[in-house]
């Protein structure tokens, strides 16, 4: 199926690049809304926006098949008051701005997907958290997710279908969390983190893009959707899978006390490593979506092969 126009707001980061590449062969044009200009590549072009004020970019949304909002400061930082404010503002302000622009349009985007986070669920080691029975947790990162989704759904867009896509860890070689974990493995420090029993919910970058295309083609789906592979794995299994795929037989473990010291040194929070995220993509599975990489070893073999 050929699409007309795909818009990626804040799409100049890692996942935006994955989506731009995926949709470039499927759409007439892919437009990235970004703060810095970039050279046009084939049918992928950039329009300037600051994520705060209306501008010429708003006209590009007219008649789009899909708008994906990827805006948000990386949470891989220390939770200082300054960083907390930036994390909130970088998500809520662009989301409300896009909602205002869509509300005033005669021919708004058919589908608006906000990339949110699967971390919204509680620490779960007892059962998977799906869209129907999952329990929302507590803590700063969860408050961010709750406010983010609230700002998204409170926008009245009667002619635009909306999906909050709760994304797990996206696995790819170019950026994101995975290259950092792979570097630990290469340095011999790729053992379990903490007690290794916490679950990790992940998705291969190709499945992340394919799931968004699937949602575009299934107009009956709206609301909250989890985007994680169906097989969440414990941290020690995840790290072992990286080591096996990339030819490392041994990895030193990192106990929680050591992680706490390391997190301060590199400017992050241990929550990002030690929280158990056991998330199930019930909506995608129930609708018939088939993951290309449903098991962690399959994803790791693919990534090691790409390298």
C-alpha positions in Angstrom: 0.0 0.0 0.0 1.3 3.4 -0.9 0.8 6.3 1.5 0.8 10.0 0.8 2.5 11.9 3.6 4.1 10.7 6.8 5.1 13.3 9.5 7.7 12.7 12.2 7.6 15.4 14.8 11.0 15.5 16.6 12.1 12.8 14.2 15.8 13.6 14.0 16.7 11.1 16.7 17.4 7.4 16.5 13.9 6.1 16.3 12.9 8.9 13.9 15.7 7.7 11.6 14.4 4.2 11.7 10.9 5.3 10.9 12.0 7.7 8.2 13.9 4.9 6.4 11.1 2.4 6.8 8.4 4.7 5.4 10.5 6.3 2.7 9.8 3.4 0.4 6.1 3.3 1.3 5.1 6.9 1.1 5.3 9.8 -1.4 7.0 12.0 1.2 8.3 11.8 4.7 8.6 15.1 6.6 10.7 15.4 9.7 9.9 18.3 12.1 13.2 19.3 13.7 15.0 22.2 15.3 17.9 22.0 12.9 17.8 21.9 9.1 19.0 18.8 7.3 19.8 18.0 3.7 16.9 16.5 1.8 17.5 12.7 1.2 15.3 11.3 -1.5 11.7 11.8 -0.5 12.7 12.6 3.2 12.9 16.3 4.0 13.1 18.4 7.1 10.9 21.3 8.2 12.0 23.6 11.0 10.0 23.8 14.2 10.8 24.6 17.9 8.1 22.4 19.4 6.7 25.4 21.2 5.2 27.8 18.6 3.1 27.7 15.5 4.8 28.1 12.2 4.8 27.0 8.6 5.3 23.4 9.8 1.7 23.2 10.8 0.6 23.4 7.1 2.5 20.2 6.4 0.2 18.2 8.7 -2.8 18.8 6.4 -3.9 15.6 4.7 -1.1 13.5 6.3 -1.8 9.8 6.6 0.3 9.5 9.8 1.8 11.9 12.4 4.2 10.3 14.8 5.3 12.5 17.8 8.7 11.4 19.1 9.5 14.5 21.2 11.1 14.2 24.6 14.3 14.8 26.4 16.2 11.5 27.1 15.4 10.3 30.6 18.9 8.8 30.8 20.1 11.5 33.2 20.1 12.4 36.9 16.7 13.5 38.1 17.7 17.0 39.2 14.9 19.6 39.4 16.2 21.2 36.2 16.3 17.9 34.3 12.8 17.0 35.7 11.3 20.2 34.3 13.0 19.7 31.0 11.8 16.1 30.8 8.2 17.2 31.4 8.2 20.3 29.2 9.9 18.5 26.3 6.9 16.1 26.2 3.9 18.1 27.2 4.5 21.3 25.3 5.0 19.8 21.8 2.1 17.3 22.4 -0.3 20.2 23.3 1.0 22.2 20.3 0.3 19.4 17.9 -3.1 19.0 19.4 -3.9 22.7 18.9 -2.7 22.6 15.3 -4.8 19.5 14.5 -7.9 20.9 16.1 -7.8 24.0 13.8 -7.4 21.9 10.6 -10.0 21.1 8.0 -8.1 18.1 6.8 -6.1 16.8 9.8 -3.8 13.7 9.9 -5.8 10.4 9.8 -3.7 8.9 12.6 -1.7 10.5 15.4 0.7 8.3 17.3 2.4 9.6 20.4 5.5 7.5 21.3 5.2 7.1 25.1 6.9 4.5 27.3 6.2 1.0 28.7 7.8 2.2 31.9 4.3 3.5 32.9 3.5 0.1 34.4 4.5 -0.9 38.0 7.6 -2.9 38.8 6.4 -6.4 37.8 8.0 -9.8 38.5 4.7 -11.6 39.1 2.8 -11.3 35.9 2.9 -9.4 32.5 1.3 -6.0 32.3 -1.0 -5.6 29.2 -3.3 -2.8 28.1 -6.3 -4.2 29.8 -5.2 -5.5 33.2 -1.8 -3.7 33.6 -1.3 -1.6 36.7 0.2 1.9 36.6 3.1 2.3 39.0 4.6 5.1 41.1 7.7 7.2 40.8 9.0 10.1 38.8 9.3 8.4 35.4 5.7 7.1 35.7 4.4 10.5 36.6 6.0 11.8 33.4 4.2 9.1 31.4 0.9 9.7 33.0 1.1 13.5 32.4 2.3 12.9 28.9 -0.6 10.6 28.0 -3.1 12.9 29.7 -1.9 15.8 27.6 -2.3 13.6 24.5 -5.7 12.3 25.1 -7.2 15.5 26.4 -6.8 17.0 22.9 -10.1 16.8 21.1 -9.4 15.5 17.6 -12.7 14.0 16.3 -11.3 13.4 12.8 -7.9 12.1 13.9 -7.5 8.6 15.4 -5.1 8.6 18.3 -2.8 6.0 19.7 -0.4 6.2 22.7 2.3 3.7 21.8 3.9 2.5 25.0 7.4 1.6 23.6 9.8 -0.8 25.3 13.6 -0.7 24.8 14.2 -0.5 21.1 17.1 -2.7 19.9 19.3 -1.4 17.2 23.0 -0.8 16.6 23.0 2.9 15.7 21.8 4.4 19.0 19.5 4.0 22.0 20.2 1.7 25.0 21.5 -1.3 23.1 24.9 0.0 21.9 25.7 1.0 25.6 24.8 -2.5 26.8 26.9 -4.0 23.9 29.9 -1.9 25.0 29.6 -3.3 28.5 29.7 -6.8 27.0 32.7 -6.0 24.9 34.5 -4.6 27.9 33.9 -7.9 29.8 31.3 -6.3 32.1 28.2 -7.8 30.5 27.0 -9.9 33.3 23.7 -9.6 35.2 22.8 -6.2 36.6 21.5 -6.2 40.2 20.1 -9.6 41.0 19.4 -10.1 37.3 15.8 -11.2 38.0 14.2 -8.0 36.7 12.3 -8.3 33.4 13.3 -6.3 30.3 10.6 -5.5 27.7 12.2 -4.8 24.3 11.5 -4.7 20.6 13.7 -4.9 17.6 13.8 -1.6 15.7 12.3 -3.3 12.6 9.3 -4.6 14.6 8.9 -1.1 16.1 8.5 0.3 12.5 6.4 -2.6 11.3 4.0 -2.2 14.2 3.4 1.4 13.4 2.7 0.5 9.8 0.3 -2.2 11.1 -1.6 0.3 13.3 -1.9 2.7 10.3 -3.6 -0.1 8.3 -6.0 -1.1 11.2 -8.4 1.8 11.7 -10.3 -0.1 14.4 -7.3 0.2 16.8 -7.1 3.3 19.0 -6.2 4.3 22.5 -3.3 2.7 24.4 -1.1 0.1 22.6 2.0 -1.6 24.0 4.9 -2.0 21.6 7.2 -4.7 23.0 8.1 -8.2 21.8 5.8 -10.8 23.2 8.7 -12.5 25.1 10.0 -10.3 27.9 13.1 -11.8 29.5 14.9 -11.5 32.7 18.0 -9.3 32.8 20.4 -12.2 33.2 18.9 -13.9 30.2 19.0 -10.7 28.2 22.7 -10.1 28.9 23.6 -13.7 28.2 21.9 -13.5 24.9 24.0 -10.5 23.9 27.2 -12.3 25.0 26.3 -15.4 23.0 25.4 -13.5 19.9 28.5 -11.3 20.0 31.0 -14.0 21.0 31.7 -13.2 24.6 31.8 -16.2 27.0 32.0 -14.2 30.2 30.7 -11.0 31.7 31.3 -9.6 35.2 28.0 -9.0 37.1 27.2 -5.5 38.4 25.6 -5.6 41.9 23.0 -3.0 42.8 25.5 -1.1 45.1 28.0 -0.8 42.2 25.3 0.3 39.8 24.4 3.1 42.2 28.0 4.4 42.2 28.3 4.0 38.4 25.0 5.8 37.8 26.2 8.8 39.7 29.5 8.8 37.7 27.8 8.6 34.3 24.9 10.8 35.3 21.9 8.5 35.2 19.5 6.7 37.6 19.6 3.0 38.6 15.8 2.8 38.1 16.4 2.6 34.4 18.4 -0.6 34.9 16.8 -2.2 38.0 13.1 -1.7 37.4 11.3 -4.9 36.3 9.4 -4.1 33.1 7.2 -7.1 32.2 5.0 -5.8 29.4 2.7 -7.7 27.0 1.6 -6.3 23.6 -2.0 -7.7 23.9 -3.6 -5.3 21.4 -1.1 -6.0 18.7 -1.2 -9.8 19.2 -5.0 -9.8 19.4 -5.2 -7.9 16.1 -3.0 -10.5 14.3 0.3 -8.7 14.2 3.2 -11.1 13.9 6.6 -10.0 15.3 9.5 -10.8 13.0 11.8 -11.0 16.1 9.6 -12.4 18.8 12.4 -14.1 20.8 15.5 -12.4 22.2 18.0 -14.8 20.6 16.4 -14.1 17.2 16.8 -10.4 17.7 20.4 -10.7 18.9 21.4 -12.9 16.0 20.0 -10.4 13.6 21.8 -7.5 15.3 25.1 -9.4 15.3 24.6 -10.3 11.6 24.0 -6.7 10.7 27.3 -5.7 12.3 
